[in-house]
Amino acid sequence: LLYKPIDRVTRSTLVLHDLLKHTPADHPDYPLLQDALRISQNFLSSINEDIDPRRTAVTTPKGEVSQQGG
């Protein structure tokens, strides 16, 4: 079964979160898991900001570009 790329990133973020939760802090991979989780969460946050409808520019009937939202 194929998932959309964003679904894979979301699922990977959840897996990383669970792995980190169950990995001892003194394990050699712990800092790498923290970095991977941080990068994945930042990526998802940037996507959410890009598709936030309140931040989407729209063209008014007069052809002017307006910024929606507040």
Backbone hydrogen bonds in HBPLUS format (Angstrom, degrees):
<---DONOR---> <-ACCEPTOR-->    atom                        ^
c    i                          cat <-CA-CA->   ^        H-A-AA   ^      H-
h    n   atom  resd res      DA  || num        DHA   H-A  angle D-A-AA Bond
n    s   type  num  typ     dist DA aas  dist angle  dist       angle   num
A0007-ASP N   A0004-LYS O   2.91 MM   3  5.22 125.2  2.21 107.7 122.5     1
A0008-ARG N   A0004-LYS O   3.17 MM   4  6.59 149.5  2.26 152.7 161.8     2
A0009-VAL N   A0005-PRO O   3.06 MM   4  6.43 154.8  2.13 149.9 156.5     3
A0010-THR N   A0006-ILE O   2.96 MM   4  6.16 159.7  2.00 146.1 151.7     4
A0011-ARG N   A0007-ASP O   2.89 MM   4  6.08 162.2  1.92 148.6 153.5     5
A0012-SER N   A0008-ARG O   2.80 MM   4  5.94 158.7  1.85 147.0 153.6     6
A0013-THR N   A0009-VAL O   2.91 MM   4  6.08 151.6  1.99 146.3 153.6     7
A0014-LEU N   A0010-THR O   3.12 MM   4  6.42 155.4  2.18 146.3 152.2     8
A0015-VAL N   A0011-ARG O   2.94 MM   4  6.26 155.7  2.00 150.6 157.6     9
A0016-LEU N   A0012-SER O   2.84 MM   4  6.06 163.8  1.87 151.9 156.2    10
A0017-HIS N   A0013-THR O   2.95 MM   4  6.14 156.2  2.01 145.7 152.3    11
A0018-ASP N   A0014-LEU O   3.03 MM   4  6.30 160.1  2.07 147.1 151.7    12
A0019-LEU N   A0015-VAL O   2.82 MM   4  6.08 162.3  1.85 156.2 161.6    13
A0020-LEU N   A0016-LEU O   2.89 MM   4  6.05 164.1  1.92 151.6 155.6    14
A0021-LYS N   A0017-HIS O   3.01 MM   4  6.19 152.3  2.09 143.8 151.6    15
A0022-HIS N   A0018-ASP O   3.11 MM   4  6.34 140.6  2.27 144.3 153.7    16
A0022-HIS N   A0019-LEU O   3.16 MM   3  5.26 128.9  2.43  96.6 109.6    17
A0023-THR N   A0020-LEU O   3.31 MM   3  5.07 164.5  2.33  99.3 103.8    18
A0027-HIS N   A0024-PRO O   2.98 MM   3  5.39 165.2  2.00 117.8 121.4    19
A0030-TYR N   A0027-HIS O   3.05 MM   3  5.42 158.8  2.09 115.4 122.1    20
A0033-LEU N   A0029-ASP O   2.88 MM   4  6.15 154.8  1.94 159.9 167.9    21
A0034-GLN N   A0030-TYR O   2.97 MM   4  6.26 155.3  2.03 151.7 158.8    22
A0035-ASP N   A0031-PRO O   3.01 MM   4  6.26 159.7  2.05 145.2 150.0    23
A0036-ALA N   A0032-LEU O   2.92 MM   4  6.12 163.3  1.95 148.7 153.5    24
A0037-LEU N   A0033-LEU O   2.89 MM   4  6.01 161.0  1.93 149.3 154.4    25
A0038-ARG N   A0034-GLN O   2.90 MM   4  6.09 161.0  1.94 149.4 155.0    26
A0039-ILE N   A0035-ASP O   2.93 MM   4  6.13 164.3  1.95 153.9 157.7    27
A0040-SER N   A0036-ALA O   2.97 MM   4  6.11 161.5  2.01 146.7 152.1    28
A0041-GLN N   A0037-LEU O   2.87 MM   4  6.04 162.7  1.90 153.2 157.8    29
A0042-ASN N   A0038-ARG O   2.91 MM   4  6.07 158.9  1.95 148.9 155.0    30
A0043-PHE N   A0039-ILE O   2.94 MM   4  6.12 154.1  2.01 145.9 153.1    31
A0044-LEU N   A0040-SER O   3.01 MM   4  6.29 161.8  2.04 149.3 153.6    32
A0045-SER N   A0041-GLN O   2.90 MM   4  6.11 154.0  1.97 146.8 154.4    33
A0046-SER N   A0042-ASN O   2.93 MM   4  6.16 154.3  2.00 146.9 153.3    34
A0047-ILE N   A0043-PHE O   3.06 MM   4  6.37 148.8  2.16 146.0 154.5    35
A0048-ASN N   A0044-LEU O   2.97 MM   4  6.25 159.3  2.01 148.3 153.8    36
A0049-GLU N   A0045-SER O   2.97 MM   4  6.25 151.3  2.06 147.3 154.9    37
A0050-ASP N   A0046-SER O   3.05 MM   4  6.22 150.1  2.14 139.7 147.5    38
A0051-ILE N   A0047-ILE O   3.08 MM   4  6.35 142.2  2.23 149.7 159.1    39
A0055-ARG N   A0052-ASP O   2.93 MM   3  5.54 156.4  1.99 119.2 126.6    40
A0056-THR N   A0053-PRO O   3.36 MM   3  5.09 162.8  2.39  97.3 102.3    41
A0058-VAL N   A0066-SER O   2.96 MM   8  5.46 161.9  1.99 156.9 162.1    42
A0066-SER N   A0058-VAL O   2.82 MM   8  5.46 168.9  1.84 166.3 170.2    43
A0060-THR N   A0064-GLU O   2.74 MM   4  5.25 168.2  1.76 159.9 163.0    44
A0063-GLY N   A0060-THR O   2.83 MM   3  5.25 163.2  1.86 121.3 125.0    45
